[in-house]
Amino acid sequence: MSEIKVPETDIPKMEDKETNQNSESTFYTDAKEYWSNIPATLDGMLGGFGYISSLDLNFSERYLRDILKSSQAPQKLRALDCGAGIGRISKNLLMKHFETVDLVEQDTKFSEQAKVNCTGSEESAKRLGTIFNIGLQKFTPEPKSYDLIWSQWVLGHLTDEDLLQFFQRIKLGLKENGVFKMKQISSA
């Protein structure tokens, strides 16, 4: 597994550490407030675009199958869904391929709905692992414990510094041949 390196010049720096901490605190407080007003539904998670869920899942399914067929494919024992929301990716994708799926979701309302959504059948209930109710900026996985770590449409909710630290921690959570999948939407 190769090391993640970021050139020093690409990292924005704040001269005043106290200003940076206050800014980060406001950043996460504002995000928490925003998500507290979003319903724990498919449309809520996708910003009113729930109808794109099946298209997104079909693409992700093809992508994941390619990963699992590769010559250095990860095992299919344990996956982690980062920023899991209501468990849409866990239930409809990861649980189809992995024996155990853990979730990281900081919003309790979403975590509770994810548990309901991911335990709808006896088979999926067996596959649901731990739900970590914590923000990604504070989450540290157990070392070498995941075959796949999936992060979708959530990393923009981290500060630049926390994102870099997240990448470093996630790397340590991957098993040999483990894969970190990052799926983001960006606009200019």
N, C-alpha and C positions, 0 to 999 in steps of 0.2 A: 504494500500500500504506500503510495507516495505522500509526502508531507505537503500540507497546504501552506503555501508561502504567499504573502502579500507584500509587494514593495512598500517600503517606508513612505515613499512620496504619495502613495495613493490613500493614506490614512489621514482623514481630516483631524486636526488637533484644535482643542480649545485651550487658550492660554491660561485661563482661570479655572482650576479644578472645581472649585465650589460652584461656579456658574454652570459647568458641565453637569455636575450632580443634580443641581436644581432643574436644569433643562430635561435631563433624563427622567427625573421624578414626575415632572409635568407631562412628559411624553407618555409614560405608562399610566398615569392617573387619567389622562384624557382618553386614552384607548380603552381603559377599563370602563369608564363612564359610557363611552360610545357603545361598546358591546353589551352593556347591561340593558340597553334599550332596544336591542335587536332580538326578535323572537327566535326561539330554538326550533326553527323549521328549515326546510330546504331553501325556500326563498330568502329567509333571513341570512343564512350562511352565504348564499350566492348573490346577495345584494339585489334581490328581486329578479334574478336571472335563473331561477330554478330549472327552467326548461332546457338549459344547456348541460345539466347534470349527466344525462345519458350519453351525449356526445363526448364529454370530458372523460367519463368512465370507459367508454369504448377505446379511446385513444390510449388511456393509461393502461388498460388491459393488454393491448397490443405491445406497448412498450415494456411492460413487466414480463410478458411471455418471452420477449426477445432477451431480456436480462437473464431469465431463468433457463434459457436454452444455450446461453453462451458457454464457451469452453471453460471459463473460470466462474461459472455460476455459483452464487451463494447457496447455502443449504436453505431449506424451507421450514425451519424450525420456529424462529422468532422474529417478528417485525415490530417496528415502532412507528406510530402515526403521530407526527409532530404538529401541534395546532389542530387537533382532531375535530374541534367543533362538536357537531352532533353525531359524529361517527360515520359520515357518508362514505369516506374512502375506506375506513376500516371494514365496515360491513359489506360494501359492494365490490371491493377489490382485494384487500389484503387478507381477509379471512377466507377467501376462496383458495389462497395459495400457501398460507403459513399456518402452522399448528397453533401458535400463540401470537396474539397481537396485543401489544400494550399501547396505550394512548397517553399523550400529554395534552392537557387542555386546562387553561387557567380559570376559565369561567365555570363556576359550579353548576349553573343552570344548563349549560351545554354539556358538561360532563355527565350530569344526571340523564339527560336525553340520549346521549351517546350510549350509556349503559342500557337503557330501554331498547334503543334501536339495534344494538349489537347482541342482544340476548333474546331476540324474537323467536329463534328456533333452538332446539336442543343442540344442534351441531354448532351454531354460532356461539351459544352460551359457553360451550366447552373451549372455544378458541379465544374468548375474551380473557386477556391477562389483567394486568394492573392498569388502572386509570390514575395517572399522576396529575393531581389538580394543582398545577404550578405553571408559571410562565416560562417560556423557553429561555428567557434571559437568566433564569435561575436554575434551570434543569440540568442535571448531570446524570447521564446514563451509567449503569454498571459497566465496568470495563469489559470489553470483548464479549458482549452479550447479545448483539443483534446481527442477524443475517442481512436485514434490510432496514434502513431508516428512511422514511418517506416524509417529505416536507412539501406541502402544497399551499401556495397562496397565503403564506403566513410570515415569511421572513422580512417583508417590508414593515412588519410591526415591531421590529427590533431596531435599536439604535445601531449605528455603524460599529461602534466598539463592542456592543453586546453580540452583534452578528459574527464578528471575527472570533470572539471567545466561544460562541456557540459552535462554530465550525471546529474549533480545536477540541472541545469536549465531545462532540458527536463522533469525531474520528476515533477517539479512544473507546467508544461504545461499540464499534464494529468488530465482528469476528473476522477471522481470516477469510478472504474473498467476499467480505461483507460489502454492501453497496449503499451509498447515500444517494437518494434521488431527490433532487430539488426541482420543483416545478413552480414557476412564478409567471405572473402576467406583468408586463411592464408597458409603459406608454411614454411617449416623448412629449 
